Amino acid sequence: MQTELRKMTEDDFDKYIEEFIPDYAKDLTDNFLLPADLALEESKQLMDSLLPDKQESDSQSVYNIYSIEEEKNIGVIWYNIQPDSKKVFIYHILVYEDFRKKGYATRVLQQLESDMKARGITSLGLSVFGNNSGAYNLYKKLGYNTASISMGKTL
């Protein structure tokens, strides 16, 4: 299984963000108990602040994950290189539904790790929502350690 990270077009980016904002807002509602309208506004504001110039935003890397065998984009990865701390923070990795459970996310994360190590990066970080056990288990399998836990309770 071979994958490449390919630069997004503006249309690719617009489609990604159009789907990402409400999906992220739902995660905020489900995990942090925010009202849906507040979560949607917070999601929009975060994207505007982190990605003001879309896929060309400084210090942000947003790529399509392209499968050589499938000859199509099968997902997205978005990360930020922090050269001063020699760290990469992965904001989002998405493998489209039809391509999940086939090892693509593992492959992409391993390749990113290898590429970043070759560039002198010494650590990778990410956040995972508490209700996303599949992603959590993948990250644990790949050697990620829990750095913090956020908890909530519905009253």
VOSE-86787 format. One line per field, with one value per atom (N, C-alpha, C): x, y, z; residue number from 1; atom name. Coordinates in steps of 0.02 Angstrom, whole numbers, plus 50000, padded with zeros to 5 digits. Example, Ala and Ser with C-alpha at 12.3 -4.5 7.8 and 13.67 -1.06 7.14 Angstrom:
! VOSE-86787
u: c(50660,50615,50660,50642,50684,50645) .
v: c(49716,49775,49835,49888,49947,50002) .
w: c(50390,50390,50390,50354,50357,50394) .
i: c(1,1,1,2,2,2) .
at: c(N,CA,C,N,CA,C) .
***
This chain:
! VOSE-86787
u: c(50042,50000,50045,50037,50076,50030,50052,50015,50063,50036,50073,50032,50067,50033,50036,49977,49974,49943,49972,49948,49875,49837,49766,49757,49707,49685,49640,49624,49578,49509,49486,49422,49424,49479,49487,49482,49517,49518,49448,49415,49348,49300,49304,49261,49278,49343,49365,49339,49348,49328,49252,49216,49143,49117,49153,49134,49164,49225,49261,49227,49207,49180,49120,49068,49012,49030,49076,49097,49135,49179,49215,49167,49119,49069,49031,49013,48978,49022,49086,49132,49135,49135,49136,49072,49016,48952,48952,48972,48971,49020,49079,49132,49139,49121,49129,49063,49008,48941,48923,48950,48933,48868,48826,48767,48788,48749,48767,48784,48745,48758,48824,48839,48903,48962,48953,49006,49021,48969,48978,49016,48998,49032,49105,49117,49185,49226,49197,49231,49250,49203,49218,49274,49271,49321,49391,49393,49457,49487,49447,49472,49495,49457,49477,49544,49555,49617,49677,49666,49722,49737,49685,49694,49668,49694,49668,49679,49731,49746,49735,49684,49664,49724,49732,49785,49855,49858,49922,49941,49905,49919,49988,50022,50090,50090,50140,50156,50104,50055,50006,50016,50010,50017,49953,49915,49852,49857,49856,49867,49812,49800,49761,49804,49775,49809,49788,49836,49823,49847,49803,49821,49844,49904,49931,49890,49873,49835,49764,49732,49663,49660,49716,49721,49671,49666,49621,49639,49612,49619,49576,49607,49571,49564,49587,49582,49621,49630,49663,49706,49762,49801,49820,49814,49830,49875,49933,49980,50018,50053,50091,50160,50211,50279,50299,50324,50346,50423,50460,50532,50570,50548,50584,50584,50527,50522,50535,50548,50560,50503,50442,50382,50334,50296,50241,50176,50127,50061,50014,49983,49935,49866,49838,49771,49717,49727,49673,49701,49680,49692,49624,49607,49542,49553,49530,49527,49453,49436,49366,49337,49273,49238,49254,49253,49264,49334,49380,49450,49475,49429,49448,49459,49498,49513,49553,49591,49633,49707,49722,49792,49817,49774,49797,49819,49781,49800,49866,49874,49938,49995,49985,50037,50056,50006,50018,50054,50032,50064,50136,50148,50217,50261,50234,50273,50287,50236,50247,50301,50299,50349,50419,50426,50490,50515,50470,50488,50509,50472,50487,50552,50563,50625,50685,50679,50733,50744,50694,50700,50721,50736,50759,50705,50643,50588,50595,50583,50594,50530,50472,50410,50349,50299,50234,50183,50135,50080,50014,49961,49893,49844,49782,49727,49677,49643,49591,49531,49472,49412,49398,49371,49358,49312,49267,49221,49247,49310,49339,49388,49361,49403,49445,49420,49458,49523,49518,49578,49624,49595,49636,49676,49643,49678,49732,49719,49770,49831,49820,49876,49916,49881,49916,49958,49930,49966,50029,50027,50084,50133,50120,50168,50155,50097,50079,50060,50080,50064,50013,49971,49922,49959,49948,49981,49933,49869,49819,49751,49706,49637,49590,49541,49489,49425,49390,49329,49270,49210,49149,49093,49041,48983,48920,48871,48807,48765,48735,48692,48620) .
v: c(49941,50000,50062,50101,50162,50223,50273,50336,50393,50448,50510,50566,50615,50676,50725,50746,50791,50857,50910,50977,50984,51017,51028,51086,51081,51139,51180,51240,51281,51248,51217,51181,51122,51084,51029,51056,51111,51139,51162,51198,51223,51166,51112,51054,51023,51016,50988,51030,51095,51138,51139,51137,51135,51075,51019,50959,50958,50985,50982,51025,51086,51132,51102,51078,51049,50984,50945,50883,50898,50947,50967,50997,51036,51064,51009,50956,50899,50867,50860,50832,50876,50942,50987,50980,50972,50963,50896,50843,50776,50768,50799,50787,50842,50903,50958,50989,50957,50975,51047,51072,51139,51138,51189,51193,51194,51164,51156,51222,51275,51338,51369,51363,51388,51348,51282,51239,51254,51267,51283,51349,51399,51463,51456,51417,51406,51370,51322,51285,51332,51374,51422,51470,51496,51543,51511,51449,51414,51405,51384,51374,51440,51494,51560,51582,51567,51589,51545,51481,51436,51434,51444,51437,51499,51558,51619,51623,51589,51588,51519,51486,51419,51371,51331,51281,51312,51377,51412,51448,51436,51471,51454,51506,51497,51445,51404,51353,51296,51295,51241,51199,51135,51089,51048,51060,51025,50990,50923,50884,50832,50817,50758,50697,50643,50579,50542,50528,50497,50425,50379,50308,50294,50267,50249,50193,50142,50085,50105,50145,50166,50221,50255,50312,50367,50382,50435,50459,50517,50543,50501,50479,50436,50468,50530,50564,50629,50654,50719,50714,50748,50757,50831,50857,50927,50927,50958,50962,51028,51041,51102,51084,51108,51098,51156,51140,51191,51184,51219,51208,51224,51274,51291,51235,51200,51144,51077,51078,51017,50968,50996,50956,50967,50915,50920,50907,50949,50937,50920,50861,50838,50862,50907,50933,50884,50851,50808,50758,50696,50646,50615,50612,50586,50537,50477,50428,50420,50430,50426,50357,50356,50296,50233,50236,50177,50148,50186,50164,50150,50154,50142,50067,50054,49986,49947,49983,49951,49967,50003,50019,50085,50124,50187,50237,50245,50293,50273,50209,50184,50202,50188,50200,50274,50317,50389,50415,50394,50417,50391,50330,50303,50341,50358,50395,50466,50498,50565,50563,50513,50505,50499,50458,50448,50512,50545,50608,50661,50668,50720,50704,50641,50622,50640,50629,50647,50722,50762,50835,50862,50817,50838,50849,50831,50836,50780,50796,50746,50719,50750,50723,50742,50699,50711,50714,50759,50764,50770,50754,50759,50756,50771,50763,50716,50679,50634,50642,50647,50653,50588,50594,50537,50485,50505,50456,50424,50437,50409,50353,50298,50243,50212,50212,50184,50222,50288,50330,50322,50323,50316,50251,50197,50132,50132,50163,50168,50206,50263,50303,50265,50230,50190,50135,50103,50050,50078,50141,50172,50204,50196,50219,50288,50317,50381,50367,50413,50408,50462,50446,50495,50549,50612,50669,50707,50706,50739,50708,50717,50692,50748,50762,50811,50772,50789,50751,50798,50772,50811,50767,50799,50764,50802,50767,50798,50799,50857,50863,50862) .
w: c(50000,50000,50000,49949,49944,49945,49983,49986,49975,49952,49945,49976,50002,50024,49966,49943,49885,49906,49879,49894,49873,49915,49900,49852,49810,49772,49817,49797,49836,49841,49785,49786,49835,49835,49883,49954,49967,50034,50055,50010,50026,50043,50005,50018,50086,50100,50163,50222,50220,50275,50282,50226,50228,50267,50261,50298,50368,50375,50438,50492,50475,50526,50562,50528,50566,50601,50573,50605,50670,50667,50727,50779,50756,50802,50837,50800,50831,50884,50869,50919,50982,50972,51030,51071,51037,51072,51109,51075,51105,51163,51156,51205,51258,51241,51288,51308,51286,51307,51290,51234,51211,51173,51179,51136,51063,51019,50949,50914,50927,50893,50917,50981,51007,50980,50977,50951,50877,50838,50768,50760,50800,50797,50819,50872,50895,50842,50809,50756,50698,50677,50623,50643,50704,50727,50730,50753,50757,50688,50640,50572,50541,50554,50528,50558,50622,50653,50634,50627,50610,50535,50495,50422,50385,50402,50371,50296,50272,50201,50171,50200,50177,50177,50125,50123,50118,50106,50101,50166,50220,50283,50309,50334,50361,50416,50415,50465,50470,50424,50423,50360,50368,50311,50306,50252,50242,50174,50175,50115,50104,50041,50024,50035,50059,50061,49998,49956,49891,49892,49872,49867,49796,49790,49724,49694,49734,49708,49688,49728,49714,49661,49652,49605,49621,49687,49709,49778,49796,49864,49910,49965,50012,50081,50087,50151,50152,50213,50224,50287,50286,50347,50353,50414,50429,50490,50482,50537,50536,50591,50600,50626,50591,50614,50658,50717,50765,50772,50728,50725,50789,50827,50889,50939,50945,50992,50959,50894,50855,50862,50858,50868,50809,50795,50747,50786,50774,50802,50745,50751,50700,50721,50682,50697,50677,50620,50595,50546,50554,50502,50489,50426,50405,50348,50357,50303,50287,50224,50205,50220,50236,50259,50220,50153,50111,50117,50147,50149,50220,50268,50338,50351,50403,50426,50374,50333,50282,50292,50346,50362,50335,50302,50274,50327,50380,50432,50464,50477,50504,50457,50394,50343,50340,50338,50332,50395,50454,50515,50520,50499,50500,50451,50392,50342,50367,50397,50425,50478,50522,50574,50543,50493,50460,50427,50391,50357,50406,50461,50510,50547,50562,50596,50553,50487,50441,50439,50457,50458,50526,50573,50638,50690,50673,50720,50771,50835,50887,50919,50905,50933,50891,50896,50864,50920,50913,50961,50925,50960,50932,50989,50974,51023,50993,51035,51012,51059,51030,51071,51107,51167,51210,51181,51136,51108,51043,51026,50965,50983,51007,51031,50975,50914,50858,50848,50846,50837,50898,50958,51018,51016,50998,50995,50942,50885,50833,50859,50891,50915,50969,51013,51064,51030,50980,50943,50911,50890,50857,50905,50971,51021,51051,51036,51067,51140,51184,51255,51274,51322,51347,51385,51364,51396,51442,51426,51469,51455,51502,51494,51514,51472,51488,51500,51553,51570,51578,51567,51575,51601,51624,51651,51633,51606,51590,51654,51668,51727,51707) .
i: c(1,1,1,2,2,2,3,3,3,4,4,4,5,5,5,6,6,6,7,7,7,8,8,8,9,9,9,10,10,10,11,11,11,12,12,12,13,13,13,14,14,14,15,15,15,16,16,16,17,17,17,18,18,18,19,19,19,20,20,20,21,21,21,22,22,22,23,23,23,24,24,24,25,25,25,26,26,26,27,27,27,28,28,28,29,29,29,30,30,30,31,31,31,32,32,32,33,33,33,34,34,34,35,35,35,36,36,36,37,37,37,38,38,38,39,39,39,40,40,40,41,41,41,42,42,42,43,43,43,44,44,44,45,45,45,46,46,46,47,47,47,48,48,48,49,49,49,50,50,50,51,51,51,52,52,52,53,53,53,54,54,54,55,55,55,56,56,56,57,57,57,58,58,58,59,59,59,60,60,60,61,61,61,62,62,62,63,63,63,64,64,64,65,65,65,66,66,66,67,67,67,68,68,68,69,69,69,70,70,70,71,71,71,72,72,72,73,73,73,74,74,74,75,75,75,76,76,76,77,77,77,78,78,78,79,79,79,80,80,80,81,81,81,82,82,82,83,83,83,84,84,84,85,85,85,86,86,86,87,87,87,88,88,88,89,89,89,90,90,90,91,91,91,92,92,92,93,93,93,94,94,94,95,95,95,96,96,96,97,97,97,98,98,98,99,99,99,100,100,100,101,101,101,102,102,102,103,103,103,104,104,104,105,105,105,106,106,106,107,107,107,108,108,108,109,109,109,110,110,110,111,111,111,112,112,112,113,113,113,114,114,114,115,115,115,116,116,116,117,117,117,118,118,118,119,119,119,120,120,120,121,121,121,122,122,122,123,123,123,124,124,124,125,125,125,126,126,126,127,127,127,128,128,128,129,129,129,130,130,130,131,131,131,132,132,132,133,133,133,134,134,134,135,135,135,136,136,136,137,137,137,138,138,138,139,139,139,140,140,140,141,141,141,142,142,142,143,143,143,144,144,144,145,145,145,146,146,146,147,147,147,148,148,148,149,149,149,150,150,150,151,151,151,152,152,152,153,153,153,154,154,154,155,155,155) .
at: c(N,CA,C,N,CA,C,N,CA,C,N,CA,C,N,CA,C,N,CA,C,N,CA,C,N,CA,C,N,CA,C,N,CA,C,N,CA,C,N,CA,C,N,CA,C,N,CA,C,N,CA,C,N,CA,C,N,CA,C,N,CA,C,N,CA,C,N,CA,C,N,CA,C,N,CA,C,N,CA,C,N,CA,C,N,CA,C,N,CA,C,N,CA,C,N,CA,C,N,CA,C,N,CA,C,N,CA,C,N,CA,C,N,CA,C,N,CA,C,N,CA,C,N,CA,C,N,CA,C,N,CA,C,N,CA,C,N,CA,C,N,CA,C,N,CA,C,N,CA,C,N,CA,C,N,CA,C,N,CA,C,N,CA,C,N,CA,C,N,CA,C,N,CA,C,N,CA,C,N,CA,C,N,CA,C,N,CA,C,N,CA,C,N,CA,C,N,CA,C,N,CA,C,N,CA,C,N,CA,C,N,CA,C,N,CA,C,N,CA,C,N,CA,C,N,CA,C,N,CA,C,N,CA,C,N,CA,C,N,CA,C,N,CA,C,N,CA,C,N,CA,C,N,CA,C,N,CA,C,N,CA,C,N,CA,C,N,CA,C,N,CA,C,N,CA,C,N,CA,C,N,CA,C,N,CA,C,N,CA,C,N,CA,C,N,CA,C,N,CA,C,N,CA,C,N,CA,C,N,CA,C,N,CA,C,N,CA,C,N,CA,C,N,CA,C,N,CA,C,N,CA,C,N,CA,C,N,CA,C,N,CA,C,N,CA,C,N,CA,C,N,CA,C,N,CA,C,N,CA,C,N,CA,C,N,CA,C,N,CA,C,N,CA,C,N,CA,C,N,CA,C,N,CA,C,N,CA,C,N,CA,C,N,CA,C,N,CA,C,N,CA,C,N,CA,C,N,CA,C,N,CA,C,N,CA,C,N,CA,C,N,CA,C,N,CA,C,N,CA,C,N,CA,C,N,CA,C,N,CA,C,N,CA,C,N,CA,C,N,CA,C,N,CA,C,N,CA,C,N,CA,C,N,CA,C,N,CA,C,N,CA,C,N,CA,C,N,CA,C,N,CA,C,N,CA,C,N,CA,C,N,CA,C,N,CA,C,N,CA,C,N,CA,C,N,CA,C,N,CA,C,N,CA,C,N,CA,C,N,CA,C,N,CA,C,N,CA,C,N,CA,C,N,CA,C,N,CA,C,N,CA,C) .
***
